[in-house]
């Protein structure tokens, strides 16, 4: 892996807690508008600039991206953001209320690592979402939200990171989602070089979250290469790299509108024909305890489904290939309005979301090993297969690329 230090715009310590925000794509439009109304100087106002317009505004109109540029300029003028001109790496630690901790390295990854497969992906991207991030980067002339990357653990990197975290952190705050955020600035050349050398021994890494951000950054790089630019900042993109063993993946559940004329008994027989054991109804909300099991909530009751097929099948693929597609006609859950996804919640929340007009499937979480194995094979996972917890904050480093 080629990991490089960055120069960036970053919030001052006194503004960081108000400015940093969760990634743009974890908010619905309604949620984003409510958040920006309460936190108008947050990075989300820049990341989701349509929130500065009336409801119904085309989020991809030129004036929307112009508004993002205006807000970024304002945050520099009011000194929320300062320019860090010295090439640095940053250490980024997240600690949840229940004690989960993960520590990553924030810097830039070479675009060629993406193009040659050193940085591996496991999801397809949607053209419209990729174009949105392209237009956002071009308007701001900067990369903003980092790509979330995992690598197989390295003792050498762990040792360097531990040593570099002995000093006073640049940032130490609790974000709006309750996750403690600590960031250390690695500015000394010896520390930057040591991390770069250690990462050069990592044979490959994996996009955990941020496939559209990565694809957009690479697209801009290729466009600028075609223009004959050399030594261009777009030859790398903003990322945070974490050791895989530290990452936590929660379930990403499915909620599906009931088909017209839905008959539960017929549906259960069809599930059995597809290779599922369908248990009896149970009164309490059900979270599967092991791979190959699913909770089904429909008509006010839960039951457990057990897959009788191959044990190495990915659960989200089993559900898509044997239930959502053939039985419910949902061939592409990324674009089918009948399907929605709920990540990182307790199963009883699915009851509220499903109500009387939908069914819900509670899932057993996909593992990091499954993700890496599929990416190593060049495979693609179904959309919304993973919900990484906690989420990274955006706005901690804004990397200008021209």
C-alpha positions in Angstrom: 0.0 0.0 0.0 1.2 3.5 -0.9 0.1 5.8 2.0 1.0 9.5 1.8 0.9 12.4 4.1 -1.5 15.2 3.3 -1.9 19.0 3.6 -5.4 20.0 4.4 -8.0 22.3 5.8 -9.0 21.2 9.2 -11.2 22.6 12.0 -9.6 24.4 15.0 -9.9 22.4 18.2 -12.5 24.9 19.6 -14.7 24.4 16.6 -14.2 20.7 15.8 -17.1 19.3 17.9 -19.7 21.5 16.2 -18.1 21.2 12.7 -17.5 17.5 12.3 -20.5 15.4 11.3 -21.4 11.9 10.2 -21.0 11.0 6.5 -23.5 12.5 4.1 -25.0 9.1 3.1 -26.1 8.0 6.6 -28.8 10.7 6.6 -32.2 10.7 4.8 -33.1 14.1 3.3 -35.4 14.8 6.2 -32.7 13.9 8.8 -30.1 15.9 7.0 -32.3 19.0 6.9 -33.1 18.7 10.6 -29.4 18.3 11.5 -28.3 21.3 9.5 -31.1 23.4 10.9 -29.8 22.7 14.4 -26.1 22.8 13.4 -25.9 25.3 10.5 -22.1 25.6 10.6 -21.5 21.9 10.6 -19.7 20.1 7.8 -23.0 18.4 6.8 -24.2 21.7 5.5 -21.3 21.5 3.0 -21.6 17.8 2.4 -25.4 17.9 1.8 -25.7 21.5 0.3 -29.3 20.9 -0.8 -30.2 21.4 2.8 -29.7 25.2 2.2 -32.6 25.2 -0.2 -36.3 24.6 0.1 -37.6 21.0 0.1 -37.9 19.7 -3.4 -34.8 21.3 -4.6 -32.8 19.2 -7.2 -29.8 18.2 -5.1 -27.7 17.9 -8.2 -28.3 21.3 -9.7 -25.3 23.5 -10.3 -26.4 26.1 -7.7 -26.4 23.5 -5.0 -22.8 22.7 -5.5 -22.0 26.4 -5.7 -23.7 26.8 -2.3 -21.3 24.1 -0.9 -18.3 26.2 -2.2 -19.7 29.3 -0.6 -20.1 27.6 2.8 -16.6 26.2 2.6 -15.3 29.7 2.0 -17.3 31.0 4.9 -15.9 28.4 7.3 -12.4 29.6 6.3 -13.2 33.2 6.7 -14.7 32.8 10.2 -11.7 30.7 11.2 -13.6 27.5 11.8 -11.1 26.0 9.4 -7.4 26.6 9.2 -4.9 25.5 6.6 -2.3 22.9 7.7 0.4 23.3 5.1 2.9 20.8 6.5 2.4 17.3 5.0 1.2 15.1 7.9 -0.4 11.9 8.7 -3.0 11.8 11.5 -4.0 9.0 13.9 -7.8 8.7 14.3 -9.2 6.9 17.4 -12.9 6.3 17.9 -14.3 4.9 21.2 -18.0 4.1 21.7 -19.9 4.3 24.9 -19.8 0.5 25.3 -16.0 0.6 25.1 -15.3 -0.5 21.5 -12.1 1.2 20.2 -10.5 1.4 16.8 -7.4 3.4 15.8 -6.7 4.3 12.2 -4.2 6.3 10.1 -5.6 9.2 8.2 -3.8 10.2 5.0 -4.0 9.6 1.3 -3.9 6.4 -0.7 -2.4 6.3 -4.2 -5.0 6.2 -6.9 -3.0 3.5 -8.7 -3.5 1.2 -5.7 -7.2 1.3 -6.5 -6.7 0.8 -10.2 -4.3 -2.1 -9.9 -6.3 -4.0 -7.3 -4.1 -3.4 -4.3 -7.0 -1.6 -2.8 -9.9 -4.0 -3.2 -13.6 -3.3 -3.4 -16.6 -5.5 -2.8 -19.6 -3.4 -3.9 -20.8 -1.9 -7.2 -21.4 1.8 -7.4 -24.4 3.6 -8.8 -23.6 6.1 -11.6 -25.8 8.9 -10.3 -24.3 8.7 -6.8 -20.8 8.5 -8.1 -21.5 11.6 -10.3 -22.8 13.5 -7.3 -19.5 13.0 -5.5 -17.5 13.9 -8.6 -19.5 17.2 -8.9 -19.0 17.8 -5.2 -15.2 17.3 -5.3 -15.0 19.6 -8.4 -17.1 22.3 -6.9 -15.0 22.4 -3.6 -11.8 21.5 -5.5 -11.2 19.2 -2.6 -11.7 15.7 -1.2 -13.8 15.8 1.9 -15.2 12.6 3.5 -12.4 9.9 3.8 -12.8 6.5 2.4 -12.9 3.9 5.2 -10.3 1.2 4.5 -9.3 -2.0 6.3 -6.1 -4.0 6.2 -5.0 -7.2 7.7 -3.2 -6.5 11.0 0.4 -5.4 11.0 2.5 -5.6 14.1 4.9 -3.0 12.7 2.1 -0.4 12.1 0.6 -1.1 15.5 3.9 -0.4 17.2 4.4 2.9 15.4 0.8 4.0 16.0 1.1 3.2 19.7 4.3 5.2 20.0 2.9 8.2 18.2 -0.2 8.3 20.4 1.8 9.1 23.5 1.6 12.8 23.0 -1.3 15.2 23.5 -4.0 14.7 20.9 -4.9 17.5 18.5 -8.6 16.8 19.0 -10.4 15.1 21.9 -14.2 15.5 21.8 -17.4 13.5 21.9 -19.3 13.7 18.7 -23.1 14.2 18.4 -23.5 10.4 18.0 -21.9 9.9 21.4 -18.6 8.5 20.1 -15.4 9.9 21.5 -13.0 11.2 18.8 -9.3 11.6 19.4 -6.9 12.7 16.7 -3.1 13.0 16.8 -1.0 14.9 14.3 2.1 13.0 13.0 4.2 15.9 11.6 7.8 14.8 12.2 9.3 13.4 9.1 10.7 10.3 10.9 7.2 9.3 12.0 5.6 10.0 8.6 8.3 8.0 6.9 8.1 5.1 9.3 4.3 4.7 8.7 4.7 5.0 5.0 7.4 2.3 5.0 5.3 0.0 7.2 2.3 0.4 5.0 4.5 -0.4 1.9 4.8 -4.0 3.3 1.0 -4.4 3.4 0.2 -6.4 0.3 -3.5 -5.2 -0.1 -6.3 -3.4 1.7 -10.1 -3.3 1.4 -12.7 -0.6 1.1 -15.0 -1.0 4.1 -17.2 2.0 3.4 -17.0 4.8 0.8 -17.0 3.0 -2.6 -18.7 6.0 -4.3 -16.2 8.4 -2.8 -13.3 6.3 -3.9 -14.7 5.8 -7.4 -15.3 9.5 -7.8 -11.8 10.5 -6.7 -10.3 8.0 -9.2 -12.6 9.2 -12.0 -11.3 12.8 -11.4 -7.7 11.5 -11.4 -8.2 9.7 -14.7 -9.8 12.8 -16.2 -6.8 15.0 -15.1 -4.3 12.4 -16.4 -6.0 12.6 -19.8 -5.4 16.4 -19.7 -1.7 15.6 -19.3 -1.3 16.7 -15.7 1.7 15.2 -13.8 2.5 15.2 -10.1 -1.2 16.1 -9.5 -2.7 15.9 -6.0 -5.6 14.0 -7.5 -3.2 11.1 -7.9 -4.2 10.1 -4.3 -7.4 10.3 -2.3 -8.3 10.8 1.3 -8.7 7.7 3.5 -8.5 6.3 7.0 -6.9 2.9 7.3 -7.8 0.6 10.2 -6.5 -2.9 11.2 -9.3 -5.4 10.3 -9.3 -7.0 13.8 -10.4 -3.7 15.4 -13.5 -3.2 13.2 -17.0 -3.9 14.3 -19.8 -4.8 11.9 -23.4 -4.7 12.9 -26.4 -6.2 11.1 -27.9 -4.5 8.1 -31.5 -5.5 8.1 -34.1 -5.5 5.3 -37.7 -4.1 5.3 -39.8 -5.1 2.3 -43.3 -3.8 1.4 -45.8 -6.6 1.4 -46.9 -7.5 -2.1 -50.5 -7.0 -3.0 -52.6 -10.0 -2.0 -49.8 -11.3 0.2 -50.6 -14.6 1.8 -48.3 -15.6 4.7 -48.9 -19.4 4.5 -48.2 -19.5 0.7 -45.0 -17.4 1.4 -43.8 -19.8 4.1 -44.3 -22.8 1.8 -42.3 -21.0 -0.9 -39.5 -20.4 1.7 -39.4 -24.1 2.5 -39.2 -24.9 -1.2 -36.2 -22.5 -1.5 -34.4 -24.3 1.2 -35.4 -22.8 4.6 -36.7 -24.3 7.8 -39.4 -22.0 9.0 -39.8 -22.1 12.8 -42.8 -21.4 14.9 -43.8 -17.8 15.7 -42.2 -16.3 18.9 -43.5 -13.3 20.9 -40.2 -11.4 21.2 -38.1 -9.6 18.6 -35.5 -11.9 17.1 -31.8 -11.3 16.3 -30.1 -14.3 14.7 -27.5 -15.9 16.9 -25.4 -17.5 14.2 -24.7 -17.4 10.5 -27.3 -19.0 8.3 -30.3 -17.9 10.4 -32.7 -15.0 9.8 -35.5 -13.4 11.8 -38.7 -12.8 9.8 -41.3 -10.3 11.1 -44.6 -10.3 9.4 -48.2 -9.7 10.5 -47.1 -8.8 14.0 -45.1 -11.9 14.8 -41.5 -13.2 14.5 -40.2 -16.6 13.4 -36.7 -17.9 12.8 -35.6 -19.0 9.3 -32.7 -21.5 9.0 -30.9 -21.9 5.7 -30.3 -25.5 4.8 -27.8 -24.8 2.0 -24.1 -24.4 2.0 -22.7 -23.0 5.2 -20.2 -20.8 3.4 -22.9 -18.9 1.5 -23.0 -15.2 2.4 -26.3 -14.5 4.4 -27.1 -11.4 2.5 -26.6 -13.3 -0.8 -28.8 -16.2 0.4 -31.6 -13.7 1.2 -31.3 -11.9 -2.1 -30.9 -15.0 -4.3 -33.5 -17.2 -2.6 -36.1 -14.8 -1.2 -36.0 -11.2 -2.4 -35.4 -12.0 -6.0 -37.4 -15.1 -6.8 -40.2 -14.8 -4.2 -40.7 -11.0 -3.9 -39.5 -9.8 -7.4 -36.8 -7.5 -6.0 -34.0 -8.0 -8.4 -32.0 -4.9 -7.7 -32.5 -3.7 -4.1 -30.4 -0.7 -4.7 -33.1 0.8 -6.9 -36.3 -0.9 -6.0 -38.5 1.4 -3.9 -40.1 -1.6 -2.2 -36.9 -2.4 -0.3 -35.4 -0.4 2.4 -32.4 -1.0 4.7 -32.0 -0.4 8.4 -28.5 -0.7 9.9 -27.2 -1.0 13.4 -30.5 -1.2 15.3 -32.2 -3.6 17.6 -34.8 -5.9 16.0 -37.7 -4.3 17.8 -37.0 -1.1 15.9 -37.7 -3.2 12.7 -41.2 -3.8 14.0 -41.8 -0.1 14.1 -40.4 0.5 10.6 -42.3 -2.5 9.1 -45.6 -1.8 10.8 -48.6 -3.6 9.2 -47.6 -3.0 5.6 -44.2 -4.6 5.3 -42.1 -7.6 6.4 -38.7 -7.3 8.0 -35.7 -9.6 7.9 -33.2 -9.3 10.8 -29.8 -10.5 9.7 -26.7 -12.0 11.3 -23.8 -9.5 10.7 -21.4 -10.1 7.8 -17.8 -10.7 9.1 -14.7 -8.8 8.1 -13.2 -12.1 7.0 -16.1 -12.7 4.6 -15.6 -9.2 3.1 -11.9 -9.7 2.6 -12.3 -13.2 1.2 -14.9 -12.1 -1.4 -12.8 -9.0 -2.4 -9.7 -11.2 -2.8 -11.7 -13.4 -5.2 -12.8 -10.3 -7.1 -16.4 -11.0 -6.0 -19.2 -8.4 -5.4 -21.4 -8.5 -2.4 -25.1 -7.5 -2.5 -25.7 -3.9 -1.7 -26.1 -2.8 2.0 -24.3 -5.9 3.3 -22.4 -4.2 6.1 -23.0 -1.6 8.7 -19.7 -0.6 10.2 -20.0 0.9 13.7 -18.9 3.5 14.7 -19.1 5.7 11.6 -16.2 8.0 10.8 -16.7 11.8 11.1 -16.4 13.8 8.0 -14.8 17.3 7.9 -11.8 16.5 10.2 -9.5 16.9 7.1 -10.4 18.5 3.8 -7.8 17.8 1.2 -7.5 20.5 -1.5 -6.5 18.9 -4.9 -6.3 22.1 -7.0 
